[in-house]
Amino acid sequence: MTSNTKRKEESHLLNGGVKQSTWSKAFNSNAVWEEKDEFLDVIYWLRQIIAVILGVIWGVAPLKGFLGIAIFCIINAGVLYVYFSSFQQIDEEEYGGTWELTKEGFMTSFALFLVVWIIFYTALHFD
């Protein structure tokens, strides 16, 4: 069996539909999530992307201190809350409630944000 045929078989569901990739579902409003872990993975990785982007912006800006940390926390939590409550319109209770979704992957994204922020700030603003 060729890899192309195998891929086609894997992409078809039992009901005859075509399975969407995780990232195509992530950017489609009101997508259907068969597995809870799949949606939680999307939340986790979106947080990491936000952390890198904000870390670069804060390092270039140059933002520093508690204000930078507080703004990061608000943006990170806020963007993901709007994503899963308004854009995806999922039932939060299926995932343990709003708080569980809001804190999913938050600490790792915070650590990544700090590392990126420190690297960019140090590289651009110290002699």
Backbone as CSV, one residue per row, in Angstrom:
resi,resn,N_x,N_y,N_z,CA_x,CA_y,CA_z,C_x,C_y,C_z
1,MET,0.860,-1.180,0.000,0.000,0.000,0.000,0.901,1.236,0.000
2,THR,0.611,2.169,-0.871,1.409,3.381,-0.940,1.035,4.323,0.188
3,SER,1.940,5.253,0.452,1.684,6.197,1.549,0.523,7.126,1.211
4,ASN,0.333,7.431,-0.078,-0.770,8.291,-0.487,-2.114,7.611,-0.217
5,THR,-2.214,6.319,-0.517,-3.441,5.578,-0.264,-3.693,5.474,1.231
6,LYS,-2.644,5.250,1.995,-2.774,5.159,3.446,-3.265,6.476,4.033
7,ARG,-2.725,7.586,3.539,-3.150,8.903,4.005,-4.626,9.149,3.705
8,LYS,-5.074,8.739,2.518,-6.475,8.918,2.164,-7.380,8.114,3.086
9,GLU,-6.965,6.889,3.404,-7.763,6.058,4.298,-7.838,6.660,5.689
10,GLU,-6.729,7.211,6.175,-6.705,7.806,7.502,-7.552,9.072,7.571
11,SER,-7.674,9.772,6.448,-8.401,11.036,6.469,-9.915,10.860,6.355
12,HIS,-10.380,9.660,6.039,-11.823,9.420,5.937,-12.357,8.864,7.255
13,LEU,-13.483,9.386,7.671,-14.139,8.895,8.877,-15.046,7.728,8.530
14,LEU,-15.521,7.045,9.556,-16.410,5.909,9.328,-17.703,6.322,8.648
15,ASN,-18.183,7.530,8.910,-19.448,7.968,8.318,-19.269,8.519,6.900
16,GLY,-18.093,8.414,6.345,-17.871,8.851,4.972,-17.394,10.286,4.848
17,GLY,-17.329,11.024,5.942,-16.862,12.405,5.901,-15.352,12.463,5.864
18,VAL,-14.831,13.628,5.601,-13.401,13.828,5.579,-12.997,14.481,6.888
19,LYS,-11.992,13.919,7.528,-11.527,14.448,8.807,-10.695,15.702,8.564
20,GLN,-10.992,16.758,9.337,-10.225,17.990,9.240,-8.997,17.889,10.119
21,SER,-7.945,18.587,9.737,-6.773,18.631,10.598,-7.084,19.482,11.821
22,THR,-6.306,19.291,12.853,-6.526,20.014,14.106,-6.414,21.518,13.889
23,TRP,-5.426,21.950,13.122,-5.227,23.394,12.948,-6.272,24.013,12.035
24,SER,-6.816,23.247,11.091,-7.902,23.818,10.285,-9.150,23.992,11.128
25,LYS,-9.387,23.066,12.075,-10.508,23.229,12.993,-10.265,24.388,13.948
26,ALA,-9.019,24.604,14.322,-8.696,25.667,15.283,-9.058,27.040,14.731
27,PHE,-8.979,27.211,13.426,-9.259,28.512,12.832,-10.632,28.597,12.178
28,ASN,-11.452,27.563,12.353,-12.843,27.592,11.899,-13.749,27.813,13.098
29,SER,-14.637,28.766,12.971,-15.562,29.065,14.060,-16.523,27.906,14.278
30,ASN,-16.827,27.622,15.528,-17.769,26.575,15.924,-17.379,25.194,15.402
31,ALA,-16.096,24.872,15.413,-15.654,23.554,14.960,-16.112,22.486,15.949
32,VAL,-16.242,21.270,15.454,-16.633,20.146,16.298,-15.364,19.440,16.751
33,TRP,-15.197,19.317,18.061,-14.006,18.680,18.635,-14.404,17.310,19.170
34,GLU,-13.977,16.247,18.475,-14.306,14.894,18.900,-13.574,14.525,20.184
35,GLU,-12.334,14.963,20.301,-11.511,14.634,21.463,-11.225,15.885,22.272
36,LYS,-11.350,15.772,23.584,-11.076,16.913,24.462,-9.605,17.311,24.404
37,ASP,-8.733,16.304,24.361,-7.300,16.598,24.350,-6.879,17.375,23.111
38,GLU,-7.558,17.148,22.013,-7.238,17.858,20.775,-7.475,19.365,20.944
39,PHE,-8.593,19.730,21.543,-8.884,21.146,21.769,-7.937,21.738,22.815
40,LEU,-7.631,20.974,23.850,-6.701,21.456,24.867,-5.302,21.663,24.288
41,ASP,-4.900,20.823,23.330,-3.622,21.026,22.648,-3.614,22.332,21.857
42,VAL,-4.729,22.640,21.224,-4.834,23.895,20.472,-4.707,25.083,21.421
43,ILE,-5.387,25.022,22.556,-5.290,26.090,23.551,-3.838,26.240,24.009
44,TYR,-3.198,25.123,24.317,-1.810,25.140,24.783,-0.889,25.802,23.766
45,TRP,-0.962,25.392,22.514,-0.037,25.910,21.503,-0.359,27.343,21.105
46,LEU,-1.622,27.734,21.129,-1.941,29.147,20.881,-1.341,30.026,21.966
47,ARG,-1.349,29.553,23.213,-0.710,30.298,24.303,0.779,30.468,24.056
48,GLN,1.430,29.413,23.558,2.870,29.500,23.312,3.168,30.508,22.202
49,ILE,2.336,30.514,21.177,2.522,31.472,20.076,2.344,32.900,20.581
50,ILE,1.306,33.115,21.385,1.076,34.444,21.965,2.261,34.851,22.833
51,ALA,2.813,33.917,23.611,3.942,34.212,24.496,5.167,34.664,23.705
52,VAL,5.462,33.990,22.613,6.627,34.375,21.801,6.414,35.747,21.181
53,ILE,5.241,35.967,20.613,4.959,37.257,19.968,5.047,38.401,20.972
54,LEU,4.396,38.242,22.127,4.429,39.306,23.126,5.815,39.468,23.732
55,GLY,6.568,38.394,23.884,7.935,38.489,24.383,8.819,39.307,23.460
56,VAL,8.676,39.098,22.165,9.456,39.882,21.191,9.031,41.353,21.245
57,ILE,7.735,41.597,21.269,7.242,42.985,21.299,7.707,43.688,22.570
58,TRP,7.585,43.030,23.715,7.994,43.644,24.983,9.497,43.887,25.003
59,GLY,10.293,42.990,24.411,11.743,43.176,24.377,12.165,44.302,23.470
60,VAL,11.486,44.473,22.373,11.819,45.540,21.421,11.299,46.874,21.919
61,ALA,10.200,46.895,22.635,9.472,48.124,22.997,10.273,49.192,23.733
62,PRO,11.044,49.116,24.655,11.379,48.183,25.724,10.459,48.370,26.923
63,LEU,9.654,47.391,27.161,8.772,47.401,28.325,9.482,46.645,29.440
64,LYS,9.317,47.094,30.671,9.964,46.373,31.778,9.132,46.463,33.043
65,GLY,9.438,45.558,33.959,8.814,45.580,35.265,7.466,44.888,35.340
66,PHE,6.783,45.176,36.447,5.502,44.549,36.745,4.450,44.885,35.693
67,LEU,4.521,46.078,35.133,3.546,46.478,34.120,3.580,45.522,32.918
68,GLY,4.762,45.166,32.467,4.893,44.232,31.345,4.325,42.866,31.661
69,ILE,4.582,42.381,32.875,4.062,41.079,33.283,2.541,41.114,33.387
70,ALA,2.012,42.167,33.994,0.560,42.279,34.163,-0.151,42.364,32.813
71,ILE,0.386,43.158,31.906,-0.240,43.283,30.588,-0.191,41.952,29.840
72,PHE,0.924,41.234,29.952,1.016,39.915,29.324,-0.066,38.988,29.859
73,CYS,-0.218,38.924,31.174,-1.208,38.030,31.786,-2.622,38.363,31.315
74,ILE,-2.928,39.648,31.256,-4.268,40.071,30.828,-4.510,39.709,29.363
75,ILE,-3.534,40.005,28.518,-3.697,39.710,27.086,-3.775,38.210,26.851
76,ASN,-2.879,37.454,27.462,-2.840,36.007,27.261,-4.139,35.360,27.710
77,ALA,-4.585,35.670,28.906,-5.830,35.079,29.411,-7.032,35.595,28.618
78,GLY,-7.042,36.874,28.312,-8.173,37.476,27.614,-8.362,36.958,26.205
79,VAL,-7.280,36.872,25.453,-7.375,36.399,24.072,-7.873,34.958,24.030
80,LEU,-7.331,34.113,24.893,-7.764,32.723,24.890,-9.190,32.568,25.403
81,TYR,-9.596,33.389,26.358,-10.982,33.335,26.835,-11.953,33.703,25.707
82,VAL,-11.639,34.759,24.986,-12.486,35.159,23.854,-12.483,34.073,22.784
83,TYR,-11.334,33.447,22.575,-11.227,32.395,21.568,-12.163,31.234,21.875
84,PHE,-12.080,30.689,23.110,-12.891,29.507,23.363,-14.329,29.817,23.718
85,SER,-14.625,31.007,24.216,-16.013,31.288,24.576,-16.807,31.913,23.428
86,SER,-16.189,32.781,22.651,-16.918,33.453,21.571,-16.666,32.835,20.203
87,PHE,-15.396,32.588,19.872,-15.067,32.096,18.539,-15.439,30.621,18.383
88,GLN,-14.973,29.778,19.292,-15.280,28.350,19.202,-16.625,27.999,19.830
89,GLN,-17.100,28.782,20.754,-18.377,28.584,21.445,-18.539,27.157,21.968
90,ILE,-17.512,26.707,22.687,-17.573,25.373,23.265,-18.257,25.426,24.629
91,ASP,-18.678,24.280,25.099,-19.258,24.173,26.433,-18.106,24.019,27.420
92,GLU,-17.841,25.066,28.199,-16.700,25.063,29.115,-16.789,23.945,30.136
93,GLU,-17.989,23.555,30.506,-18.161,22.520,31.531,-17.643,21.154,31.070
94,GLU,-17.605,20.918,29.769,-17.038,19.670,29.258,-15.553,19.565,29.558
95,TYR,-14.900,20.708,29.713,-13.464,20.760,29.925,-13.092,21.110,31.360
96,GLY,-14.043,21.082,32.265,-13.753,21.365,33.662,-14.053,22.785,34.081
97,GLY,-14.688,23.548,33.240,-15.058,24.912,33.573,-14.153,25.942,32.924
98,THR,-14.576,27.183,33.044,-13.840,28.286,32.427,-12.433,28.416,33.005
99,TRP,-12.318,28.240,34.312,-11.004,28.406,34.941,-9.997,27.378,34.436
100,GLU,-10.420,26.144,34.231,-9.520,25.105,33.731,-9.017,25.444,32.329
101,LEU,-9.894,25.937,31.477,-9.472,26.323,30.129,-8.591,27.565,30.151
102,THR,-8.891,28.487,31.058,-8.115,29.723,31.129,-6.693,29.458,31.607
103,LYS,-6.508,28.490,32.488,-5.165,28.231,33.001,-4.422,27.125,32.246
104,GLU,-5.046,26.511,31.258,-4.405,25.449,30.484,-3.152,25.974,29.789
105,GLY,-1.993,25.489,30.201,-0.725,25.875,29.590,-0.246,27.264,29.922
106,PHE,-0.864,27.909,30.908,-0.508,29.298,31.204,0.906,29.429,31.756
107,MET,1.295,28.567,32.682,2.614,28.710,33.312,3.750,28.459,32.325
108,THR,3.586,27.503,31.423,4.640,27.283,30.433,4.724,28.449,29.461
109,SER,3.579,29.023,29.113,3.618,30.188,28.223,4.217,31.391,28.942
110,PHE,3.978,31.511,30.241,4.563,32.598,31.013,6.083,32.462,31.065
111,ALA,6.571,31.245,31.280,8.018,31.010,31.297,8.636,31.302,29.931
112,LEU,7.981,30.868,28.871,8.469,31.134,27.517,8.480,32.628,27.237
113,PHE,7.432,33.314,27.642,7.359,34.764,27.481,8.529,35.449,28.174
114,LEU,8.809,35.066,29.409,9.914,35.685,30.152,11.257,35.454,29.468
115,VAL,11.483,34.238,28.993,12.748,33.932,28.320,12.906,34.778,27.060
116,VAL,11.873,34.827,26.234,11.948,35.598,24.986,12.090,37.078,25.280
117,TRP,11.334,37.580,26.242,11.395,38.992,26.625,12.792,39.362,27.095
118,ILE,13.365,38.559,27.968,14.705,38.833,28.503,15.754,38.789,27.406
119,ILE,15.674,37.802,26.534,16.661,37.689,25.456,16.603,38.904,24.533
120,PHE,15.414,39.282,24.098,15.292,40.427,23.181,15.653,41.735,23.876
121,TYR,15.200,41.906,25.100,15.502,43.149,25.820,17.003,43.282,26.030
122,THR,17.654,42.208,26.452,19.098,42.228,26.700,19.875,42.454,25.411
123,ALA,19.464,41.800,24.350,20.186,41.912,23.076,20.076,43.318,22.483
124,LEU,18.958,43.971,22.677,18.744,45.260,22.022,19.064,46.468,22.878
125,HIS,19.021,46.337,24.208,19.088,47.535,25.049,20.250,47.547,26.040
126,PHE,21.144,46.575,25.956,22.342,46.599,26.802,23.570,46.644,25.925
127,ASP,24.595,47.341,26.402,25.840,47.460,25.635,26.706,46.241,25.809
